[in-house]
Amino acid sequence: RGHFAEALGSIDPDGALALVKALKGDDLVRHAGNLAHQLAGVRPAQAEQALRLVKNERYISPFAARVCYRMATVDLPRALHIADSIDSENNPSSANERKAQAYGAMAMALAVIDPTTARDLLRQGFDLLGSLNRPRFTWQTNGHVAAMLLFYSETVDPQRTREYFWRTLAMHPGPVIEPWSLDRAKDANDN
Protein backbone atom coordinates (compact mmCIF):
# COMPACT_ATOMS: atom_id res chain seq x y z
CA ARG A 1 0.00 0.00 0.00
CA GLY A 2 2.81 2.43 0.87
CA HIS A 3 4.74 1.82 -2.32
CA PHE A 4 1.56 2.21 -4.36
CA ALA A 5 0.81 5.48 -2.52
CA GLU A 6 4.26 6.82 -3.42
CA ALA A 7 3.72 5.93 -7.08
CA LEU A 8 0.25 7.48 -6.99
CA GLY A 9 1.54 10.69 -5.39
CA SER A 10 2.49 12.45 -8.62
CA ILE A 11 -0.93 11.73 -10.17
CA ASP A 12 -3.30 11.93 -7.20
CA PRO A 13 -1.65 13.42 -4.11
CA ASP A 14 -4.84 13.43 -2.06
CA GLY A 15 -5.47 9.74 -2.80
CA ALA A 16 -1.86 8.95 -1.95
CA LEU A 17 -2.19 10.78 1.38
CA ALA A 18 -5.33 8.79 2.19
CA LEU A 19 -3.50 5.52 1.51
CA VAL A 20 -0.50 6.54 3.61
CA LYS A 21 -2.68 7.63 6.56
CA ALA A 22 -3.95 4.06 6.87
CA LEU A 23 -0.42 2.73 7.50
CA LYS A 24 1.05 2.14 10.97
CA GLY A 25 4.45 2.38 12.62
CA ASP A 26 7.61 2.40 10.52
CA ASP A 27 5.66 1.92 7.30
CA LEU A 28 3.76 5.14 7.95
CA VAL A 29 6.98 7.03 8.73
CA ARG A 30 8.88 5.78 5.69
CA HIS A 31 6.15 6.18 3.11
CA ALA A 32 4.81 9.49 4.44
CA GLY A 33 8.36 10.89 4.46
CA ASN A 34 9.07 9.63 0.95
CA LEU A 35 5.75 11.02 -0.30
CA ALA A 36 6.51 14.40 1.30
CA HIS A 37 9.91 14.43 -0.39
CA GLN A 38 8.39 13.51 -3.74
CA LEU A 39 5.69 16.21 -3.57
CA ALA A 40 7.80 19.02 -2.07
CA GLY A 41 8.94 20.52 -5.37
CA VAL A 42 5.58 20.34 -7.14
CA ARG A 43 2.82 20.36 -4.52
CA PRO A 44 4.17 21.99 -1.35
CA ALA A 45 0.88 22.00 0.59
CA GLN A 46 0.37 18.25 0.16
CA ALA A 47 4.04 17.65 0.95
CA GLU A 48 3.61 19.48 4.25
CA GLN A 49 0.52 17.37 5.03
CA ALA A 50 2.48 14.19 4.35
CA LEU A 51 5.38 15.38 6.51
CA ARG A 52 3.00 16.03 9.42
CA LEU A 53 2.15 12.32 9.40
CA VAL A 54 5.74 11.56 10.45
CA LYS A 55 5.45 11.81 14.23
CA ASN A 56 8.72 10.23 15.34
CA GLU A 57 11.21 13.03 16.06
CA ARG A 58 14.10 10.71 15.17
CA TYR A 59 12.90 10.57 11.56
CA ILE A 60 11.13 13.84 10.94
CA SER A 61 14.20 16.06 10.70
CA PRO A 62 16.02 14.07 7.98
CA PHE A 63 12.81 14.11 5.96
CA ALA A 64 12.28 17.79 6.80
CA ALA A 65 15.71 18.75 5.46
CA ARG A 66 15.04 16.85 2.23
CA VAL A 67 11.59 18.43 1.89
CA CYS A 68 13.00 21.92 2.57
CA TYR A 69 15.62 21.42 -0.12
CA ARG A 70 13.07 20.56 -2.79
CA MET A 71 10.44 23.03 -1.59
CA ALA A 72 12.69 26.10 -1.25
CA THR A 73 12.60 26.90 -4.96
CA VAL A 74 8.80 26.79 -5.25
CA ASP A 75 7.51 27.88 -1.82
CA LEU A 76 10.25 29.36 0.35
CA PRO A 77 7.94 30.66 3.13
CA ARG A 78 6.47 27.19 3.62
CA ALA A 79 9.95 25.61 3.56
CA LEU A 80 11.14 28.10 6.19
CA HIS A 81 8.11 27.30 8.33
CA ILE A 82 8.91 23.59 8.14
CA ALA A 83 12.56 24.21 9.07
CA ASP A 84 11.60 26.47 11.97
CA SER A 85 9.07 23.95 13.26
CA ILE A 86 11.70 21.24 13.74
CA ASP A 87 11.55 20.67 17.45
CA SER A 88 13.09 18.29 19.91
CA GLU A 89 11.41 18.46 23.30
CA ASN A 90 14.10 16.43 25.04
CA ASN A 91 17.10 18.09 23.41
CA PRO A 92 16.72 21.70 22.17
CA SER A 93 20.31 21.87 20.90
CA SER A 94 19.63 18.86 18.69
CA ALA A 95 16.68 20.74 17.19
CA ASN A 96 18.97 23.68 16.37
CA GLU A 97 21.41 21.34 14.64
CA ARG A 98 18.59 19.93 12.55
CA LYS A 99 17.26 23.39 11.76
CA ALA A 100 20.74 24.44 10.67
CA GLN A 101 20.90 21.40 8.40
CA ALA A 102 17.55 22.38 6.82
CA TYR A 103 18.76 25.97 6.37
CA GLY A 104 21.88 24.69 4.63
CA ALA A 105 19.80 22.47 2.34
CA MET A 106 17.62 25.43 1.37
CA ALA A 107 20.73 27.54 0.76
CA MET A 108 22.06 24.93 -1.66
CA ALA A 109 18.73 24.78 -3.48
CA LEU A 110 18.65 28.57 -3.91
CA ALA A 111 22.36 29.11 -4.65
CA VAL A 112 21.86 29.71 -8.37
CA ILE A 113 18.39 31.28 -8.55
CA ASP A 114 18.57 33.53 -5.46
CA PRO A 115 22.18 33.85 -4.23
CA THR A 116 21.42 36.62 -1.71
CA THR A 117 18.79 34.55 0.11
CA ALA A 118 21.03 31.48 -0.10
CA ARG A 119 23.89 33.33 1.60
CA ASP A 120 21.52 34.58 4.32
CA LEU A 121 20.21 31.07 4.96
CA LEU A 122 23.73 29.64 5.20
CA ARG A 123 24.74 32.37 7.64
CA GLN A 124 21.63 31.68 9.75
CA GLY A 125 22.53 27.99 9.82
CA PHE A 126 26.02 28.75 11.11
CA ASP A 127 24.58 31.20 13.64
CA LEU A 128 22.28 28.50 15.00
CA LEU A 129 25.23 26.15 15.43
CA GLY A 130 27.40 28.83 17.01
CA SER A 131 24.82 29.37 19.73
CA LEU A 132 25.14 25.77 20.94
CA ASN A 133 27.40 24.63 23.73
CA ARG A 134 28.35 20.98 23.39
CA PRO A 135 30.63 19.11 25.78
CA ARG A 136 31.89 16.60 23.19
CA PHE A 137 32.52 16.46 19.46
CA THR A 138 30.84 13.38 18.03
CA TRP A 139 29.24 12.57 14.70
CA GLN A 140 25.89 13.89 15.92
CA THR A 141 27.06 17.27 17.19
CA ASN A 142 27.05 20.75 15.82
CA GLY A 143 30.55 20.13 14.42
CA HIS A 144 29.23 17.45 12.08
CA VAL A 145 26.52 19.75 10.73
CA ALA A 146 28.99 22.67 10.55
CA ALA A 147 31.31 20.55 8.39
CA MET A 148 28.41 19.89 6.04
CA LEU A 149 27.56 23.61 5.91
CA LEU A 150 31.22 24.41 5.31
CA PHE A 151 31.10 22.15 2.26
CA TYR A 152 28.02 24.07 1.07
CA SER A 153 29.77 27.41 1.52
CA GLU A 154 32.04 26.70 -1.46
CA THR A 155 28.96 26.88 -3.67
CA VAL A 156 26.74 29.31 -1.76
CA ASP A 157 29.15 31.89 -0.37
CA PRO A 158 32.77 31.31 -1.43
CA GLN A 159 33.75 34.78 -0.16
CA ARG A 160 33.03 33.70 3.43
CA THR A 161 34.32 30.12 3.21
CA ARG A 162 37.45 31.02 5.17
CA GLU A 163 35.35 32.51 7.95
CA TYR A 164 33.09 29.43 7.96
CA PHE A 165 36.13 27.17 8.10
CA TRP A 166 37.34 28.89 11.28
CA ARG A 167 33.85 28.90 12.78
CA THR A 168 33.61 25.17 12.14
CA LEU A 169 37.02 24.54 13.64
CA ALA A 170 36.13 26.64 16.69
CA MET A 171 33.24 24.27 17.45
CA HIS A 172 35.66 21.40 18.01
CA PRO A 173 36.46 21.20 21.74
CA GLY A 174 39.91 19.72 21.17
CA PRO A 175 41.15 16.51 22.72
CA VAL A 176 38.95 15.09 25.43
CA ILE A 177 41.05 13.80 28.28
CA GLU A 178 39.21 11.20 30.28
CA PRO A 179 40.20 10.77 33.92
CA TRP A 180 42.34 7.78 34.86
CA SER A 181 40.71 5.05 36.91
CA LEU A 182 41.94 1.73 38.26
CA ASP A 183 39.13 -0.15 36.45
CA ARG A 184 40.09 1.36 33.09
CA ALA A 185 43.76 0.53 33.68
CA LYS A 186 42.86 -3.10 34.43
CA ASP A 187 40.71 -3.30 31.28
CA ALA A 188 43.54 -1.89 29.18
CA ASN A 189 46.02 -4.42 30.58
CA ASP A 190 43.60 -7.34 29.98
CA ASN A 191 43.40 -6.49 26.27
Disulfide bonds with the S-S distance in Angstrom:
none
